Amino acid sequence: YILGIAFWAAVLAIPTTLAMRVEQDSAAMSLVGFGIILALLPAAWSVAMLSVKRLHDIGLPSALVLLLVIPGVEFIVLLGLMAWPPARGPNKYGPSPDRPGY
């Protein structure tokens, strides 16, 4: 989970860095903004799916992923998902992720 979040942070850093280097009124700023949107859409989808999988590993319902869209709460939820240990043994979402062969 942590590696997935770190990957998308690195990917989104590229167009963000480019946005800081171009002039505000240039045509390049429009292209950089488009690049940010193009990178943000798959990143948001991927983080949501990773979070659903992580919630299932913990044994919680996937509807809690909606907490990630509440400003201020999303940071606490991300930290909690990173730190919370997986459920022991199988749960209603499948086998335990800490077992060999998972």
Sequence and secondary structure as in RCSB ss.txt:
>XXXX:A:sequence
YILGIAFWAAVLAIPTTLAMRVEQDSAAMSLVGFGIILALLPAAWSVAMLSVKRLHDIGLPSALVLLLVIPGVEF
IVLLGLMAWPPARGPNKYGPSPDRPGY
>XXXX:A:secstr
 HHHHHHHHHHHHHHHHHHHHS TTSHHHHHHHHHHHHHHHHHHHHHHHHHHHHHHHHT  GGGGGGGGSTTHHH
HHHHHHHHS   SS BTTBS TTSTT 
